[in-house]
Amino acid sequence: MARLNVTCTLLMLALMSSFHIVRAQVTPAVPVLIASDMDGAAVMAEHLRRHEQFPYVYEQQTMVLVDSAGKRQVRRVRRYMRVESDLAVKFLMVFMEPSEIRGVALLALRDPKGNTRNMVYLPAFGGQLKQPAGDGRTGAFLGTDFAVEDLTAEVPGEFDYARKGIRHREGVDYFVIDAIPKPGTLGRTTSYGRRQHLVRTDNFLIVRTDFYDRNARFIKRLTYHNLRRVYGESWRANMLVMDHYRDAHRTLVKVEQRVYSRDYVPQKLFEPEYLLANRHVFGAATGPVEDVEH
């Protein structure tokens, strides 16, 4: 079962970019400000206004896991996401390759208050949706380079944002923004004492996030690559790389195709009965699942 849970974790990695879309629905546009006058909160508000605005998304992705010995494992995934009128969010992640895990899926539901439920469908076990194993929001999630909290939304009201100046790298200027969890529920449960974002000053896109533990020790780094303008002021990264420096692990997520269309994410895809009937994919792996290791 532990080996199956690793497969479920891979499905969750692609949620990172998806959950952020919800927040844009309630983030008002901010006035155009001179960069030198913007504080941390204003920079993050402008980031949300520009880049998180698509309620219907379909993606085909390739995930590559690289361990400390350089061993690579490749997975092909389809991701479906929609935001409803009440700001509820629905996700479906489906593994297509390799064949031994074809049809394994994660159904993730986020209600308007921000509460999230995840259910995993394993065709080989049939007839039921399972709760994915893990240790909650904090810590390493089933031995991958991601914690559960890395995969869910960063709600601005739960953080204090502090601007730490401007950094110049390779001809580009970046805002340096520290995200500090506020006291309260998040402050008590997060495993991070601080995250630091690098935000481009020209288009307000986050291109790097560094993660620090509660003792201010550096843990890992998430970088965004192959940046593309998708519409107006909105940009997307077509590749994400999480490097876990302590464990010498890397997880890469590459977007092969992305479509913004309601037609690609119909309501029926997110109904448990649809999964249980194996209607989400032809040729689901209903036999024994092979070893899936990080």
N, C-alpha and C positions, 0 to 999 in steps of 0.2 A: 504493500500500500504506500510506503514511503516513496517508492520510485514513481508511482502514479501521481503523487502529490507534486513532485518536481514538474511533471508535465502541466499540471494545473497552474503552477507558478508561471510558467512560460506564457500561458494565456494572459495572465494578469499584467505582464510587462507592457503590453501595448495599450493599457488603459491610461498611461501617463498623460498623453496629449489629449485624450478624450474628455476626461472629467473637467478639465479647465474650461471647456466651452460653456458650461453651465454658468459660470460666474459672469461671463460677458453679457448675459441676458439682463442682468440687474446692475451693471456698472455704467453709470451715466458718462457721457462725453465730458472731458475736462477741457477748460480753455486752453488755447495755444499759448504756451509759456516759453520764455527764453530758457534754454537749458540750464544756464547758471542759476536760475531762480527756483528750479524744481527740487523739492525735497524727495526723500525716499518714497513716501506714500504717493506723491504725484507721479513719479516715474512709473511705479507699478500700476497705477490707475490708467495711465496712458498706454502701457503695454497691453492691458486687458482690452481697452477700447479698440485698439487697432487690430489685434490678432486673434481674439477669441470670439467669433461671431457666426459660426456655422452650425445650425442645429441638426443637420442630417449629413452623416459621413459614412462612406464605405471605403475600406482600404484592403489591399492585398499586401502582406508584409512577409519579409524574410527575417528570421531571428537566428543569430549565431552566438553560441556560447563557447567561450575559450577559457580553458582552465590554466593553471599555473605551468603545466607541462606543454602548453600549446595545442592540446587536443581540441578539435572543433566539432561542434554538433549543430546541424542546420535543421530548422523547422520552417514550414510554410503555413501561414496563418491568414484567415480572413477576419476582418473586424467590422462590425456593424454598430452604429450609434445613432440615437435620436434623442432630441430634447422635446418634451411635450409642452403644451401651452402653460401648464402650471409649474414649469421648470423641473419636473421630474425627468430623470435621465435613465435611458435603457441601453445596455450594451450586450452584444453577443460576440464572443470570440470563438472561432472554430478552427481547429487544426486540420489541415488538408494533407500534409506530408510530414514525416514518413508514413507509410501505409499502416504500420502497426498501431498508430494513434489517430488515424483518420476518424473524424467525427467527434473526438473529445472536445468539449465546449465549456465555456464559462458564461453564465448568464449573470450579469451584474445590474442591480437596480438601485438607484439613488432617489430618495423621495425629496419633495420640495424643501424639507428642513435640513437636508444634507446627510441624513442617515443612509448608510449603504449596506446592502445585503448581496453576498456572492453565493452562487450555486453552481456546482460543477456537474456536468453530465459525462459519464464514462460508459460508452456503448457496451463495453465488455461486461459490465455489471448490470446493465439494463434496468428499466422500470422505475428509476428513482433519480432525483437530483440530490447531490451530496453537498454538505458544507465543506469548503476547502480547509484542510488543516493548516495551522500556523500558530504563531505566538502573538496574535493581535496586531496592533499598529506598529509596535516597536521591534527592534532587533532584526537580524537576518531572517528573511522569509524563505524557509525550506532550503537553505543553503545557497540561494542565488545572491546576486549582487544588489538586490533590491529589498527594502523593507516594505511592508504593506502601506505605510504612510507615504512612501515615495510615489505610489500609484494612484492616490486619491487627490482630491482637489485641495489646493492651497487657498483657503478662504481668507481674504484680506483682513476681515475683522478679528481673526485669531492671531495676528502678528503685528508687531511694531516694525516698521521699515525705517532703517537709518541709512542715509546716503553717506558713503565713505570716500567721496571724491571721484575724480575721473582718472581712468587708466588708459594709456595709449599703447596699443599693440598692433604691430604690422600694418601701420597706416590707418587704423580705425580707433576711434575714441569710444570708451565704454563707461557708463555709470557703474559704480561699485555699490551694490545695495545689500545690506545685511538684513535678513529676516529673522527676528527674534520672537519666539513664541510668547504670547502674553500669559500672565498667571491665570490659573483656572484649569478647566478640564484639559485643554491641549497642553498647557505647560506642565501638567502633572504626568501626562501619558507619552509625550513624544520622546524619542530617544536622542533627538538632536538638541544641542544647546544653541546652535546657530547654523543657518545656511547662508551662503553668500552668492548672489547672482551677479553676473556680468551682463549688462543690458546695453546694446548698441545705442549710441546717441542719435544716429541718423534715422533709424526706423523703430527703435524701442523694442527690439526683439531680444529675448534672453538667449544667450549662446553658450552659457556655462553656469553650472551651479556646483559649488563646493559644499560638502557636508562635514560638520564638526560635531563631536559628541559633547556631552554635558561638561566635560573637563577641558573643552576647547581644543581637543586633539583632532587633527584632520583624519577623515575616514576614507572618503571616496569622492569622485568627480563625475558629473554628468555633462557631456558636451553635445552640442547640436551642430550638424553638418549638412552640406548640400542644401543651402538655404535658397528658397524660391518664393517669389511673389505669386500669390494665388488669386488675389482680387484687391483692387484699390490699394489701401495701406496695409493689407494683411499679408503676412509672410508665414511660411511653414518650413520646418526642417524635414528633409526626407531621410535623414539618418540620425539616430541617437546612439551614443556610446556611453555606457556606465563602466568606469574603471574603479575597481575596489582595490585600493593600494595596499591595504593591510593583508588581504587574502590573495593578491596577485591574480585576480579573476577579471574577466571582461564579458559584458553582455552587449551585443550590437543589435539594433532594430533598424531595418531598412524598409522604407515604404516603396513598394514596386508600382502601385497604382492607387490613386485617390480620386473618389467621385463625391461631389456634394449634391446629393439628390434624394428627395423623399422616396422616389420610386425604388431606390436600391435598399431601403431599410423599412419595409412594410411592417405593420404592427404584428402580424402573425409570426414573424421570426422570433419575437421575444416571449411567446407563449410557451410555458413548460411543456404542454401537450405536443407542441410542434417538435421539440427536441426528443421527447420520449418516443415519438413515432419515427425517429430518424429521418424526418423530412428536411432537416437543415443541410444534409449532405448525402449524396448517393455513395454506397459502398462503405458505410461506417464500419470501423474495426470492432466487430462483435465477439472476436475470439480473444485469447490471452494477449495481454499487452506486453510487449517486449521491454527490456530494461531501458530506462531513460535517465541517464546520469548527467550531472553538471560537469 
